[in-house]
Amino acid sequence: MKYYLIAVMALLQTVLFSACTVSTIEPGPKNEVNSYIERMIKADKPLVLDLFCDSGNIEVYTWEKSEIKFEVTKRVRGVFKKEVLSEKLKNFNIQINKEEDKIVFNSQYEGKDKNPIDRSIDLIIYLPKGVNTLNLKVDIGNIKFHDDIKGILNADINMANMEINKFDGVVNINGDIGNVKISNGKIEGESSIIKNIGSISVKAEFKEDGKYIFKTGTGNIDLMLPEGSQIAFESIGELEVNEFGDSGYPTKAYVETSMGKIAIKKIGDISF
C-alpha cells in the first residue's frame, strides 16, 4: 500500500506539473506582443553615430532638425500566452547614449529565445541633414536608407540586406549573407562592398581619384555609371558586359564574383 500511495502521488505531481506548463501555452498560431519607446538627442555637427543591433529592421530618414530621433518597437512572438510574452519584452537591453563626440545606439536581446524570427526590433532613425559618419554593426535584419545620405558609411552586416536611395561619400560595407543596393549618388575615396553571399547593385558616379572594390562569393554584380566616367575596371568572374572596355585610366575599380555574373554599363543622366 505504501508503494502504491507513492506512485499515485508521483503521478499526480506529473499531471499537475504538465497542467501548469500547458496553461502558459496558447493553442493556434503564434501570438505577438510589442512595446514602443522614443528618444530624441541633440546632435552635434558633423554627427557620428555608432549603431549596434543583434536583430532588427532599420529604416533611416533625414530631416531639418539638429537632433537625432530614435523610434523603437520591441517585438516578441511565440506560442505562449501574451502575459508570458510580455515578460520577455524585458529581455531587450536597449541603450541610447551620447558619448563625447558621438551618439551610441545598442540593442541586444538577453533572453533564452535566440531565434531572430521570434524576437526583434523595428528601428526608425531620423538624422540631421548634412555630412554624417555612420558606423553600423547589424547581425540579422534589413536596413533601408530612404533619403539622401552624405558622409562616411561603415557597415558590418552579417546576415542583412541593405538598400540605399542616394549616397554621397565613402562607403565600406562588409558581411556574410545579404544583398546591397545603392540607387543613386557619388561614391568616392577608398570605398568597397564585400559580401560572401549576395548580389551587389550600384548606380552612381565614381570619383576619379577613388579606389573601389566590389566583391561577392555568390551573387551578381551590376555597376551603372555615367558614360563619361574615366574609370578602368578589372574583373574576375563571368563578365556579361563591360561597356567601358579596356582603358588605361589611373582610377581603377576591382570587381569579382566567384559564382555569378558581372555587368558594367553606361547610363545617361544619373540624378533623377
Solvent accessible surface area in square Angstrom, and as a share of the most:
residue,aa,sasa,rsa
1,M,173,0.77
2,K,143,0.61
3,Y,176,0.67
4,Y,144,0.55
5,L,93,0.47
6,I,95,0.48
7,A,60,0.47
8,V,53,0.30
9,M,117,0.52
10,A,51,0.40
11,L,114,0.57
12,L,101,0.50
13,Q,121,0.54
14,T,80,0.47
15,V,83,0.48
16,L,114,0.57
17,F,148,0.62
18,S,52,0.33
19,A,55,0.43
20,C,84,0.51
21,T,69,0.40
22,V,97,0.56
23,S,61,0.39
24,T,47,0.27
25,I,61,0.31
26,E,60,0.27
27,P,115,0.72
28,G,56,0.54
29,P,119,0.75
30,K,108,0.46
31,N,27,0.14
32,E,64,0.29
33,V,15,0.08
34,N,80,0.41
35,S,38,0.24
36,Y,113,0.43
37,I,68,0.35
38,E,95,0.42
39,R,110,0.40
40,M,80,0.36
41,I,15,0.08
42,K,123,0.52
43,A,5,0.04
44,D,76,0.39
45,K,131,0.55
46,P,96,0.60
47,L,5,0.02
48,V,37,0.22
49,L,3,0.01
50,D,16,0.08
51,L,0,0.00
52,F,72,0.30
53,C,3,0.02
54,D,28,0.14
55,S,5,0.03
56,G,3,0.02
57,N,65,0.33
58,I,3,0.02
59,E,61,0.27
60,V,6,0.03
61,Y,61,0.23
62,T,19,0.11
63,W,43,0.15
64,E,139,0.63
65,K,103,0.44
66,S,42,0.27
67,E,51,0.23
68,I,0,0.00
69,K,32,0.14
70,F,0,0.00
71,E,30,0.14
72,V,0,0.00
73,T,23,0.13
74,K,33,0.14
75,R,60,0.22
76,V,1,0.01
77,R,63,0.23
78,G,9,0.09
79,V,63,0.36
80,F,67,0.28
81,K,77,0.33
82,K,111,0.47
83,E,126,0.57
84,V,46,0.26
85,L,1,0.01
86,S,49,0.31
87,E,101,0.45
88,K,39,0.16
89,L,20,0.10
90,K,147,0.62
91,N,48,0.24
92,F,18,0.08
93,N,53,0.27
94,I,31,0.16
95,Q,89,0.40
96,I,13,0.07
97,N,63,0.33
98,K,88,0.37
99,E,80,0.36
100,E,169,0.76
101,D,104,0.54
102,K,67,0.28
103,I,2,0.01
104,V,18,0.10
105,F,0,0.00
106,N,49,0.25
107,S,1,0.01
108,Q,70,0.31
109,Y,10,0.04
110,E,113,0.51
111,G,9,0.09
112,K,197,0.83
113,D,39,0.20
114,K,123,0.52
115,N,68,0.35
116,P,40,0.25
117,I,123,0.62
118,D,24,0.12
119,R,20,0.07
120,S,10,0.07
121,I,1,0.00
122,D,40,0.21
123,L,1,0.00
124,I,49,0.25
125,I,2,0.01
126,Y,54,0.21
127,L,1,0.00
128,P,1,0.01
129,K,107,0.45
130,G,39,0.37
131,V,95,0.54
132,N,7,0.04
133,T,33,0.19
134,L,2,0.01
135,N,47,0.24
136,L,12,0.06
137,K,105,0.45
138,V,1,0.00
139,D,57,0.30
140,I,51,0.26
141,G,15,0.14
142,N,72,0.37
143,I,3,0.02
144,K,81,0.34
145,F,2,0.01
146,H,51,0.23
147,D,46,0.24
148,D,67,0.35
149,I,5,0.02
150,K,99,0.42
151,G,11,0.10
152,I,73,0.37
153,L,1,0.00
154,N,56,0.29
155,A,4,0.03
156,D,64,0.33
157,I,0,0.00
158,N,57,0.29
159,M,87,0.39
160,A,3,0.02
161,N,65,0.33
162,M,3,0.02
163,E,70,0.32
164,I,0,0.00
165,N,69,0.35
166,K,57,0.24
167,F,1,0.00
168,D,33,0.17
169,G,6,0.06
170,V,33,0.19
171,V,2,0.01
172,N,40,0.21
173,I,0,0.00
174,N,66,0.34
175,G,16,0.15
176,D,48,0.25
177,I,68,0.34
178,G,9,0.09
179,N,77,0.40
180,V,1,0.01
181,K,94,0.40
182,I,1,0.01
183,S,31,0.20
184,N,11,0.06
185,G,3,0.03
186,K,91,0.39
187,I,1,0.01
188,E,59,0.27
189,G,28,0.27
190,E,120,0.54
191,S,3,0.02
192,S,16,0.10
193,I,1,0.00
194,I,57,0.29
195,K,3,0.01
196,N,86,0.44
197,I,83,0.42
198,G,9,0.09
199,S,39,0.25
200,I,0,0.00
201,S,28,0.18
202,V,0,0.00
203,K,46,0.20
204,A,0,0.00
205,E,53,0.24
206,F,5,0.02
207,K,70,0.30
208,E,95,0.43
209,D,128,0.66
210,G,4,0.04
211,K,134,0.57
212,Y,5,0.02
213,I,71,0.36
214,F,2,0.01
215,K,79,0.34
216,T,2,0.01
217,G,26,0.25
218,T,55,0.32
219,G,13,0.12
220,N,69,0.35
221,I,0,0.00
222,D,53,0.27
223,L,0,0.00
224,M,45,0.20
225,L,0,0.00
226,P,29,0.18
227,E,116,0.52
228,G,61,0.59
229,S,16,0.11
230,Q,82,0.37
231,I,1,0.01
232,A,6,0.05
233,F,24,0.10
234,E,95,0.42
235,S,38,0.25
236,I,88,0.44
237,G,43,0.41
238,E,102,0.46
239,L,79,0.39
240,E,106,0.48
241,V,46,0.27
242,N,33,0.17
243,E,79,0.35
244,F,30,0.12
245,G,33,0.32
246,D,152,0.79
247,S,40,0.26
248,G,77,0.74
249,Y,79,0.30
250,P,124,0.78
251,T,10,0.06
252,K,111,0.47
253,A,0,0.00
254,Y,59,0.23
255,V,0,0.00
256,E,30,0.13
257,T,2,0.01
258,S,85,0.55
259,M,136,0.61
260,G,24,0.23
261,K,90,0.38
262,I,0,0.00
263,A,4,0.03
264,I,0,0.00
265,K,85,0.36
266,K,84,0.36
267,I,36,0.18
268,G,51,0.49
269,D,118,0.61
270,I,21,0.11
271,S,77,0.49
272,F,165,0.69
